[in-house]
Every structure is written in C-alpha cells, then in structure tokens.
Amino acid sequence: MGDLESFRKETRAWLEANCPPEMRRPSQSEEDTCWGGRRWVFKSDAQKLWLERMAAKGWTVPEWPREYGGGGLSRDEAKILRQEMAKLGCRSPLDSFGIWMLGPALLKYGNEAQKREHLPKIARGEIRWCQGYSEPGAGSDLASLQTRAELRGDHFIVNGSKIWTSYADKADWIFCLVRTDPSAPKHEGISFVLFDMESAGVSTKPITLISGASPFCQTFFDDVIVPKENLVGPINQGWEIAKYLLTHERDMIGGMGRTGDSRSLGQIASESVGLENGVLADTVLRGQIASLEIDSIAFKLTMERVGDMAKTGKAHPAVSSLLKYYGTELNKRRLELVMSAGGSDALEWEGERSRNGFTARAWLRSKANSIEGGTSEVQLNIVAKRILGLPGA
C-alpha cells in the first residue's frame, strides 16, 4: 500500500508539472481530441507537447510492456494514473483504435517482429489505424464476410469492400478480416491481416449520417498486395483473433457510458434551466439526472470490477457484450437529458454559440452507438445465451 501511495504522489507531481494548462480544460470540439497518425495536424503546441511527454513516459499505454512503448505499470498503478488525471482534468493525450483494439490483439496473437514494428508506433501516435470488419452483406453476421485474400507466394491479393469503416479516410493502416479459404465453413477460412491504406488499389468513400457528419466510410480493395508477413496468427484462423478484438471494441464503446466531461450533468443543465434555492429548478429533470448519475457510478464501479476480474482470468468472456449494451444506453440517456435541459436552444445546428450545433449533432450521433460494434439486439442475445444460459430460439 505504501508503494502505491508513493506512486500516487509522484504521479500527481509529474502531471502537475508536465500537463499544459490548455490540456486541463474540457474539450470544445473534435479537434481537441488527438488521434495521431502520419497526417495528423496538432491543434496547438500544447496538444503536441502533451502527447510527446506522455508517450516518452509510456503513459499513452500505461499497462503495455516497456519494450513495446508502454509504461509497464500494474493495473493498480494504471488506475491511480487515471484517477490523478481525472482530478486535474487532464485530457487523454491520444485516442486510438490501435490502443483500444489492435494493440491488445497484437500483444496476444502477434509475433515478435509484428509487436516491435507496430506497437511502439501506436504508443507514440505515429500511425493511425482503422478497422476492416463489417461488409455490406456481413454486419451482425460478420462471419459471412466475402472480402477475398488469395495467397500468391510471398503476398496476398485482396479484393472486396468494407463498410462503416470509422475514419478510413484519415487512417494510415487497417487491420482487416479477409476470407482465405472460400470452401471452409463461414467461421473458418478467415484470416487477420494488416496493411497500409496508401497501398495501390485501396480507396474510401465517406458516408454522411443524420448528424450532418460522420467518421464512417465504405472502403474498397482492388487487387491490393499485402505482404505475407502482415498475416497475424495462422492462416484461416483469424476468427479467434476477431472475437478477441471485438471484446476490446465493445469495452471501448461501453466506456461511452462514463462521461469525460469535467462538469456534471447538473452543472450543464443549470446553465439553461437555472437554480432555485441552490438546486436545479426543474424538479423532474433533477430527478432524472440523479437517477442517471447513480447508474453511471454503478457502471463505473462495474467496469473496474470486471477489469480486475479479467486480470485474474475470472471475467466471463461475454461480459463485454453486457458492458457494451449498458454503456451505450447510458450515453444515449445522458445526451437525451442534455437536449431536454437545453430546450429549443439545444436544437441549434450552426453558429458560434452552439459550437456549430455540437450538442444536437452529438445527440444524433449517439443513436449509432447501439448499432456499431454489434447491435444491442445481438448483445442482448449473447448475454441471454452465454451469461444467463437461456435457450436459443
């Protein structure tokens, strides 16, 4: 315990000395979130400095091994780091599909050359990744994917398309599921490959959502050459890797239920509804906010508990579906309440006052949370069958 308290004091002191003041203020736009990559343009010197300092410390990926760019922290130490960052209001130095999804898969399934090639670049924010999973005919039934990869000597030739590829138009590399044995049962004959988005034959087409913008794209592959050494794990055995990665994606999406806003929902609502005797004037809204915040605290504690259980191998493999479902529902509830509190002003679509309709666009965008990463219906089916043991239809 004494060692952890010493670590807490040292961590707090380091953060106070190294986190620029600008990086301790709430995000005001998407540009405030650093995604890194070859084409990333830093919004400010402070954003660049914060990433550089955290990456040098290994704290963009605090629990990864040091030899792969991580901080080598224990789970308890990483938890303390998150707590101290939250107390100071420190923003995340780097958001990344490489950190949230690909990195854990490479740590488990990648060979040593792949780990040393890709993990340090992910940790430093040098390469931005996207995920090539869903296809026009393979969404919830992902194993029906038809993108083909034919092995020809020392390389694959990839043909096909993916859809709902988040930030494909901004990504540098893609981790992609491809069918390498068309004659095998659909869950077999699938492989997991990595390749550069600047490869000849790769193209993207943005997809606009009801929010007026979108991170999503359709991605096309036309005779794309992928070196054989970019195959992760054995050929035709990518489905196991895909499932493992999906648990991390669902944890990531479920984490939306934990707001990163330094202000409470009550504080946000008070700006438009006002206070009466020191409390929110609208009693109904006040009760709804209290209910949401109680549920959010319970969810946060559940996330921590599941994380501790996962470290000891005691977490149920399907618990990520439970977290994904509940976390997205919390996020949608929260944004519904923000809209209710804002009244007609919250519907503003353009203009400096509303940051170009930030609230309304975020509310509309949240509707996709229950679709991406596996629909809510699919997650509930998984929970019913694998956790509750209920019979299938």
VEXFI-916723 format. One line per field, with one value per residue (C-alpha): x, y, z; residue number from 1. Coordinates in nm, 2 decimals. Last residue first. Layout:
BEGIN
u	(X, ...)
v	(Y, ...)
w	(Z, ...)
k	(NUM, ...)
END
This chain:
BEGIN
u	(-3.49, -3.19, -3.22, -3.13, -2.79, -2.79, -2.43, -2.39, -2.74, -2.91, -2.60, -2.52, -2.88, -2.87, -2.55, -2.71, -3.02, -2.79, -2.62, -2.26, -1.97, -2.18, -2.56, -2.65, -2.39, -2.54, -2.81, -2.53, -2.46, -2.80, -2.73, -2.37, -2.50, -2.76, -2.49, -2.22, -2.46, -2.19, -2.02, -2.36, -2.28, -2.06, -2.33, -2.50, -2.75, -2.93, -3.15, -3.01, -3.16, -3.51, -3.48, -3.13, -3.22, -3.41, -3.12, -2.87, -3.12, -3.13, -2.75, -2.72, -2.98, -2.79, -2.46, -2.62, -2.77, -2.43, -2.27, -2.54, -2.51, -2.13, -2.09, -2.32, -2.15, -1.80, -1.93, -1.93, -1.59, -1.69, -1.42, -1.22, -0.89, -0.71, -0.66, -1.01, -1.15, -0.99, -1.12, -1.47, -1.46, -1.34, -1.62, -1.87, -1.76, -1.81, -2.15, -2.26, -2.14, -2.33, -2.65, -2.64, -2.57, -2.86, -3.10, -2.99, -3.03, -3.38, -3.47, -3.33, -3.52, -3.85, -3.76, -3.68, -3.51, -3.18, -3.06, -2.93, -3.26, -3.38, -3.12, -3.13, -3.27, -3.01, -2.68, -2.82, -2.84, -2.46, -2.40, -2.65, -2.48, -2.16, -1.88, -1.53, -1.68, -1.53, -1.86, -1.85, -2.12, -1.90, -1.69, -1.93, -1.79, -1.43, -1.54, -1.72, -1.41, -1.20, -1.44, -1.43, -1.06, -1.09, -1.36, -1.15, -0.84, -1.04, -1.19, -0.84, -0.76, -0.75, -0.38, -0.21, -0.17, -0.14, -0.07, 0.14, 0.44, 0.25, 0.29, -0.04, -0.09, -0.43, -0.60, -0.89, -0.99, -1.27, -1.36, -1.70, -1.66, -1.77, -1.65, -1.97, -2.11, -2.45, -2.58, -2.82, -2.51, -2.28, -2.08, -1.73, -1.59, -1.25, -0.99, -0.73, -0.59, -0.23, -0.13, -0.18, -0.40, -0.11, -0.18, -0.26, -0.41, -0.65, -0.76, -1.10, -1.12, -1.34, -1.65, -1.81, -1.75, -1.45, -1.47, -1.39, -1.05, -0.86, -1.16, -1.04, -1.06, -0.87, -0.65, -0.60, -0.31, -0.27, -0.62, -0.79, -1.03, -1.08, -1.20, -1.45, -1.50, -1.88, -1.84, -1.58, -1.51, -1.36, -1.03, -0.70, -0.40, -0.18, 0.20, 0.51, 0.39, 0.04, -0.21, -0.56, -0.73, -1.11, -1.36, -1.67, -1.77, -2.04, -1.86, -1.98, -2.34, -2.42, -2.28, -2.19, -2.36, -2.24, -1.93, -1.82, -1.46, -1.19, -1.09, -0.89, -0.54, -0.35, 0.03, 0.28, 0.07, 0.37, 0.21, 0.08, 0.43, 0.57, 0.32, 0.37, 0.71, 0.82, 0.49, 0.49, 0.85, 0.77, 0.47, 0.12, -0.15, -0.18, 0.01, -0.11, -0.48, -0.43, -0.27, -0.54, -0.84, -0.81, -0.45, -0.45, -0.81, -0.65, -0.72, -0.41, -0.31, -0.64, -0.73, -0.61, -0.89, -0.65, -0.86, -0.93, -0.55, -0.50, -0.76, -0.64, -0.28, -0.41, -0.59, -0.27, -0.08, -0.34, -0.33, 0.05, 0.25, 0.50, 0.47, 0.43, 0.64, 0.68, 0.98, 0.81, 0.53, 0.18, -0.01, 0.05, -0.05, -0.03, 0.17, 0.49, 0.68, 0.80, 0.45, 0.31, 0.56, 0.52, 0.14, 0.13, 0.37, 0.17, -0.16, 0.02, 0.17, -0.19, -0.44, -0.19, -0.22, -0.24, -0.14, 0.11, -0.10, -0.22, -0.58, -0.57, -0.91, -0.94, -1.01, -1.35, -1.46, -1.47, -1.28, -1.28, -0.97, -0.67, -0.48, -0.47, -0.29, -0.01, 0.04, 0.40, 0.45, 0.11, 0.12, 0.46, 0.36, 0.04, 0.23, 0.49, 0.23, 0.03, 0.34, 0.43, 0.07, 0.11, 0.44, 0.29, 0.00)
v	(-1.96, -2.02, -2.15, -1.92, -1.97, -1.63, -1.55, -1.72, -1.73, -1.42, -1.21, -1.30, -1.24, -0.90, -0.81, -0.90, -0.69, -0.40, -0.42, -0.52, -0.28, -0.01, -0.04, 0.08, 0.36, 0.48, 0.68, 0.87, 1.06, 1.24, 1.36, 1.46, 1.66, 1.84, 1.91, 2.04, 2.25, 2.45, 2.54, 2.63, 3.00, 3.00, 2.91, 2.61, 2.35, 2.50, 2.22, 2.27, 2.63, 2.48, 2.32, 2.29, 2.07, 1.82, 1.80, 1.73, 1.48, 1.29, 1.31, 1.13, 0.87, 0.79, 0.76, 0.54, 0.31, 0.28, 0.18, -0.08, -0.26, -0.25, -0.36, -0.66, -0.75, -0.72, -0.97, -1.25, -1.39, -1.41, -1.25, -1.48, -1.47, -1.28, -0.97, -1.00, -1.00, -0.66, -0.52, -0.65, -0.48, -0.15, -0.16, -0.25, 0.05, 0.28, 0.13, 0.19, 0.55, 0.59, 0.44, 0.69, 0.97, 0.87, 0.86, 1.20, 1.35, 1.21, 1.35, 1.70, 1.69, 1.63, 1.90, 2.17, 2.45, 2.27, 2.33, 2.63, 2.76, 2.76, 2.72, 2.78, 2.57, 2.67, 2.69, 2.46, 2.17, 2.16, 2.18, 1.90, 1.69, 1.72, 1.92, 1.77, 1.60, 1.25, 1.08, 0.71, 0.54, 0.59, 0.32, 0.07, 0.16, 0.08, -0.24, -0.34, -0.28, -0.48, -0.77, -0.74, -0.79, -1.13, -1.23, -1.12, -1.30, -1.63, -1.57, -1.52, -1.89, -1.94, -1.85, -1.87, -1.56, -1.21, -1.20, -0.90, -1.13, -1.24, -0.90, -0.74, -0.65, -0.49, -0.62, -0.37, -0.31, -0.07, 0.11, 0.25, 0.53, 0.63, 0.92, 1.11, 1.45, 1.61, 1.44, 1.23, 1.04, 1.10, 0.81, 0.88, 0.69, 0.52, 0.37, 0.10, -0.04, 0.07, 0.07, 0.40, 0.24, 0.03, -0.33, -0.57, -0.91, -1.14, -1.46, -1.63, -1.99, -2.09, -1.91, -1.94, -2.32, -2.37, -2.36, -1.99, -2.03, -1.70, -1.48, -1.15, -0.96, -0.64, -0.43, -0.10, 0.14, 0.52, 0.63, 0.96, 0.83, 0.51, 0.72, 0.45, 0.18, 0.16, -0.06, -0.30, -0.39, -0.67, -0.78, -0.87, -1.02, -1.19, -1.20, -1.42, -1.68, -1.59, -1.62, -1.51, -1.27, -1.23, -0.99, -1.21, -1.17, -1.41, -1.43, -1.08, -1.18, -0.85, -0.68, -0.90, -0.82, -0.46, -0.55, -0.51, -0.58, -0.35, -0.15, 0.17, 0.26, 0.58, 0.55, 0.78, 0.81, 0.73, 0.41, 0.30, 0.34, 0.14, -0.14, -0.18, -0.30, -0.44, -0.63, -0.75, -0.88, -1.06, -1.25, -1.11, -1.31, -1.17, -0.84, -0.80, -0.83, -0.59, -0.34, -0.37, -0.27, 0.02, 0.14, 0.10, 0.22, 0.54, 0.84, 1.01, 1.26, 1.19, 1.52, 1.62, 1.74, 1.75, 1.51, 1.30, 1.27, 1.16, 0.89, 0.76, 0.74, 0.56, 0.30, 0.25, 0.19, -0.07, -0.24, -0.27, -0.02, -0.12, 0.23, 0.12, 0.16, -0.20, -0.28, -0.11, -0.36, -0.22, -0.12, 0.26, 0.29, 0.67, 0.66, 0.53, 0.83, 0.94, 0.89, 1.11, 1.39, 1.38, 1.37, 1.67, 1.86, 1.82, 1.93, 2.22, 2.33, 2.36, 2.19, 1.93, 1.83, 1.45, 1.32, 1.05, 0.95, 1.10, 1.08, 1.39, 1.50, 1.88, 1.88, 1.71, 2.03, 2.21, 1.96, 2.04, 2.23, 2.06, 2.03, 2.41, 2.42, 2.20, 1.86, 1.83, 1.97, 1.89, 1.55, 1.47, 1.58, 1.38, 1.07, 1.10, 1.13, 0.84, 0.62, 0.69, 0.59, 0.28, 0.19, 0.23, 0.00)
w	(-3.04, -2.81, -2.45, -2.16, -2.00, -1.83, -1.93, -2.27, -2.41, -2.26, -2.27, -2.63, -2.73, -2.55, -2.74, -3.08, -3.00, -2.90, -3.24, -3.27, -3.26, -3.41, -3.38, -3.03, -3.05, -3.38, -3.20, -3.02, -3.34, -3.32, -2.96, -3.06, -3.35, -3.13, -2.87, -3.11, -3.31, -3.48, -3.15, -3.01, -2.96, -3.27, -3.51, -3.67, -3.58, -3.28, -3.14, -2.79, -2.79, -2.82, -2.47, -2.34, -2.04, -2.26, -2.50, -2.22, -2.08, -2.42, -2.43, -2.10, -2.19, -2.51, -2.32, -2.06, -2.32, -2.49, -2.16, -2.09, -2.42, -2.44, -2.08, -2.13, -2.45, -2.28, -2.02, -2.28, -2.19, -1.82, -1.61, -1.38, -1.57, -1.28, -1.49, -1.63, -1.27, -1.20, -1.53, -1.45, -1.11, -1.26, -1.52, -1.26, -1.05, -1.35, -1.41, -1.05, -1.08, -1.41, -1.26, -0.98, -1.23, -1.44, -1.15, -1.02, -1.37, -1.40, -1.05, -1.14, -1.47, -1.28, -1.03, -1.28, -1.08, -1.03, -0.67, -0.48, -0.36, -0.73, -1.00, -1.38, -1.66, -1.93, -1.74, -1.46, -1.71, -1.76, -1.39, -1.32, -1.59, -1.40, -1.55, -1.62, -1.92, -1.97, -1.94, -1.85, -2.05, -2.35, -2.19, -2.35, -2.69, -2.57, -2.39, -2.70, -2.91, -2.66, -2.68, -3.06, -3.06, -2.90, -3.15, -3.45, -3.31, -3.29, -3.63, -3.79, -3.80, -4.18, -4.19, -3.85, -3.64, -3.78, -4.15, -4.23, -4.31, -4.62, -4.78, -4.88, -5.25, -5.31, -5.62, -5.58, -5.22, -5.14, -4.82, -4.73, -4.48, -4.14, -3.92, -3.99, -4.05, -4.08, -3.76, -3.98, -4.11, -4.41, -4.55, -4.68, -4.98, -4.95, -5.19, -5.17, -5.50, -5.46, -5.09, -4.91, -4.66, -4.54, -4.45, -4.17, -4.19, -4.00, -4.17, -4.22, -4.36, -4.06, -3.92, -4.27, -4.31, -4.55, -4.93, -4.95, -4.78, -4.74, -4.64, -4.51, -4.18, -4.18, -3.96, -4.15, -4.18, -4.22, -4.12, -4.22, -4.50, -4.30, -4.01, -3.90, -4.16, -4.16, -4.48, -4.61, -4.97, -5.18, -5.33, -5.16, -5.33, -5.07, -5.06, -5.05, -5.30, -5.41, -5.13, -5.23, -5.00, -5.05, -4.90, -4.86, -4.49, -4.37, -4.04, -3.95, -3.92, -3.74, -4.04, -4.33, -4.66, -4.70, -4.51, -4.15, -4.03, -4.16, -3.86, -3.88, -3.76, -3.71, -3.71, -3.52, -3.21, -2.99, -2.84, -3.18, -3.33, -3.04, -3.10, -3.48, -3.56, -3.23, -3.20, -3.56, -3.53, -3.20, -3.35, -3.29, -3.11, -2.75, -2.77, -3.12, -3.02, -2.72, -2.96, -3.23, -3.02, -2.78, -2.84, -3.22, -3.23, -3.09, -2.87, -2.75, -2.48, -2.29, -2.14, -1.79, -1.56, -1.26, -1.06, -1.37, -1.45, -1.09, -1.11, -1.45, -1.31, -1.00, -1.21, -1.41, -1.08, -0.97, -1.31, -1.29, -1.49, -1.77, -1.92, -2.28, -2.59, -2.68, -2.47, -2.17, -2.16, -2.20, -1.89, -1.93, -2.30, -2.35, -2.03, -2.18, -2.02, -2.36, -2.49, -2.21, -2.28, -2.66, -2.64, -2.40, -2.62, -2.93, -2.76, -2.61, -2.94, -3.07, -3.29, -3.40, -3.76, -3.80, -4.14, -4.04, -3.74, -3.41, -3.29, -3.06, -2.94, -2.92, -3.29, -3.22, -3.04, -2.71, -2.49, -2.12, -1.99, -1.84, -2.18, -2.20, -1.87, -2.01, -1.83, -1.73, -1.38, -1.24, -1.41, -1.26, -0.91, -0.92, -1.04, -0.77, -0.50, -0.64, -0.67, -0.31, -0.21, -0.42, -0.26, 0.09, 0.00)
k	(393, 392, 391, 390, 389, 388, 387, 386, 385, 384, 383, 382, 381, 380, 379, 378, 377, 376, 375, 374, 373, 372, 371, 370, 369, 368, 367, 366, 365, 364, 363, 362, 361, 360, 359, 358, 357, 356, 355, 354, 353, 352, 351, 350, 349, 348, 347, 346, 345, 344, 343, 342, 341, 340, 339, 338, 337, 336, 335, 334, 333, 332, 331, 330, 329, 328, 327, 326, 325, 324, 323, 322, 321, 320, 319, 318, 317, 316, 315, 314, 313, 312, 311, 310, 309, 308, 307, 306, 305, 304, 303, 302, 301, 300, 299, 298, 297, 296, 295, 294, 293, 292, 291, 290, 289, 288, 287, 286, 285, 284, 283, 282, 281, 280, 279, 278, 277, 276, 275, 274, 273, 272, 271, 270, 269, 268, 267, 266, 265, 264, 263, 262, 261, 260, 259, 258, 257, 256, 255, 254, 253, 252, 251, 250, 249, 248, 247, 246, 245, 244, 243, 242, 241, 240, 239, 238, 237, 236, 235, 234, 233, 232, 231, 230, 229, 228, 227, 226, 225, 224, 223, 222, 221, 220, 219, 218, 217, 216, 215, 214, 213, 212, 211, 210, 209, 208, 207, 206, 205, 204, 203, 202, 201, 200, 199, 198, 197, 196, 195, 194, 193, 192, 191, 190, 189, 188, 187, 186, 185, 184, 183, 182, 181, 180, 179, 178, 177, 176, 175, 174, 173, 172, 171, 170, 169, 168, 167, 166, 165, 164, 163, 162, 161, 160, 159, 158, 157, 156, 155, 154, 153, 152, 151, 150, 149, 148, 147, 146, 145, 144, 143, 142, 141, 140, 139, 138, 137, 136, 135, 134, 133, 132, 131, 130, 129, 128, 127, 126, 125, 124, 123, 122, 121, 120, 119, 118, 117, 116, 115, 114, 113, 112, 111, 110, 109, 108, 107, 106, 105, 104, 103, 102, 101, 100, 99, 98, 97, 96, 95, 94, 93, 92, 91, 90, 89, 88, 87, 86, 85, 84, 83, 82, 81, 80, 79, 78, 77, 76, 75, 74, 73, 72, 71, 70, 69, 68, 67, 66, 65, 64, 63, 62, 61, 60, 59, 58, 57, 56, 55, 54, 53, 52, 51, 50, 49, 48, 47, 46, 45, 44, 43, 42, 41, 40, 39, 38, 37, 36, 35, 34, 33, 32, 31, 30, 29, 28, 27, 26, 25, 24, 23, 22, 21, 20, 19, 18, 17, 16, 15, 14, 13, 12, 11, 10, 9, 8, 7, 6, 5, 4, 3, 2, 1)
END
